[in-house]
Amino acid sequence: MKTKSTDRDILFKGIKQMLIALVLMFTGPTLLHIILSNRDKTFYIILLIVAIIICSLAIFFAFKGINTILNSLFKSNKTR
């Protein structure tokens, strides 16, 4: 009887994406807080846009990582 098993390569790829999302989840809001507390600086708008992009990338990588992990668990082509 063939049973589905976890595709470890895809699982590690998903975990790597989740680690990237974790780093971005701390970097983006921290940078956003620092920028919003210093509104009189010359590069305020540029840094604000960069911080918002980093926060958006954190959300993107989190969803992509969860999707990849779920694909490795449930849509695996490998059998034991």
C-alpha positions as CSV (number, residue, x, y, z in Angstrom):
1,M,0.0,0.0,0.0
2,K,1.4,3.4,-1.0
3,T,1.2,6.1,1.6
4,K,2.0,9.8,1.2
5,S,5.1,11.1,2.9
6,T,6.5,14.5,3.5
7,D,8.7,15.9,0.8
8,R,11.7,17.1,2.9
9,D,13.2,19.3,0.2
10,I,10.0,21.3,-0.2
11,L,9.6,21.4,3.6
12,F,13.0,22.9,4.1
13,K,12.3,25.5,1.4
14,G,9.1,26.5,3.3
15,I,11.0,26.7,6.6
16,K,13.6,28.9,5.0
17,Q,10.9,31.2,3.7
18,M,9.3,31.3,7.2
19,L,12.7,32.3,8.7
20,I,13.0,35.1,6.1
21,A,9.5,36.2,7.1
22,L,10.5,36.2,10.8
23,V,13.5,38.4,10.2
24,L,11.4,40.8,8.1
25,M,8.6,40.8,10.7
26,F,11.1,42.3,13.2
27,T,13.0,44.5,10.8
28,G,10.0,46.2,9.2
29,P,8.1,47.4,12.2
30,T,11.3,48.4,14.0
31,L,12.4,50.5,11.1
32,L,8.9,51.9,10.8
33,H,8.8,53.0,14.4
34,I,12.3,54.6,14.1
35,I,11.2,56.5,11.0
36,L,7.9,57.7,12.4
37,S,9.6,59.0,15.5
38,N,12.0,61.1,13.4
39,R,9.8,62.9,11.0
40,D,12.1,65.9,10.5
41,K,14.9,63.9,8.8
42,T,15.6,64.5,5.1
43,F,15.0,61.0,3.9
44,Y,11.7,60.5,5.7
45,I,9.5,59.6,2.7
46,I,12.1,57.3,1.1
47,L,12.7,55.4,4.3
48,L,9.0,55.2,5.0
49,I,8.4,53.6,1.7
50,V,11.2,51.1,2.3
51,A,9.8,50.2,5.7
52,I,6.3,49.6,4.2
53,I,7.8,47.5,1.5
54,I,9.7,45.4,4.1
55,C,6.5,44.9,6.1
56,S,4.7,43.8,2.9
57,L,7.5,41.4,2.1
58,A,7.1,39.9,5.6
59,I,3.5,39.2,4.9
60,F,4.2,37.8,1.5
61,F,7.0,35.4,2.7
62,A,4.8,34.3,5.6
63,F,1.9,33.2,3.3
64,K,4.3,31.7,0.7
65,G,6.1,29.8,3.5
66,I,2.9,28.4,5.0
67,N,1.7,27.4,1.5
68,T,5.0,25.7,0.7
69,I,5.0,23.8,4.0
70,L,1.4,22.6,3.4
71,N,2.2,21.6,-0.1
72,S,5.1,19.5,1.2
73,L,2.8,17.7,3.7
74,F,-0.3,17.1,1.6
75,K,0.6,17.3,-2.1
76,S,3.7,15.1,-2.0
77,N,4.5,12.8,-4.9
78,K,7.0,10.7,-3.0
79,T,5.9,7.4,-1.6
80,R,7.7,5.0,0.8
